[in-house]
């Protein structure tokens, strides 16, 4: 399966579960998908493997460039396939009444400033900010 097939599967899945928009972009280091579902915009950003990671075998032997390229393409396909499966599983859980769109996609929900909830909270955590937990635990 090519990466293109997984991206197409993501788009088909989103349509089937009621998304009203879909966008995809890439640059050398990563890829991004965005979609609109309900009144939420969701953005997944994922790092893509780099050719340098495949120059050697796990035992340290040098790989031929063509072999490294095949390994890179396989790793890219695996990442896209995993993303397709995650999105499909989350949407199926929502449809089945197990959870909600908000709970399943909260970390990737785009805020008014263009950041995601995850990006905003990660910044607070990394700067030593403490998150307050309610006493209802």
Phi, psi and omega in degrees: 000134179273164176300324178302320181294320179293319177297319177296321178296320177301313180298316178298317179299315180298318177298315182299326182264011170097015177294146182253003177194155181208138176218151180220139175213162178211157168217177188307317187273343184193178179223161183217139168236148175226146174210160179248126177219128189062226178256023183245143169254129184244138179226121173255128174241130179227141174289142175256147178297152181248150184303328181301332181292345187243015180288342181226153174285168177302335179271000175099358179286144179288133176266145172295148181307320180295322179290321177298320179297318178298317179295320177298312181298322178296317179295321176297315179300318181298318180295315179296321179296317179299318178296318178301317180293319180298312181298315180297317180296317180297315181292324177294320178297321177295311181300325180282355179083011180286326185209189181237162175304315183300315181291318184288328186243014184305312183300330185258007178289132181276129179270173184298335179272003178093349176276166174263165177303316180300314180299318180295313183289321179302319178299319178293318180295317182292333180272008177088005178292136180267138174269134181272126177261142177292163181276003183276016181282000000 
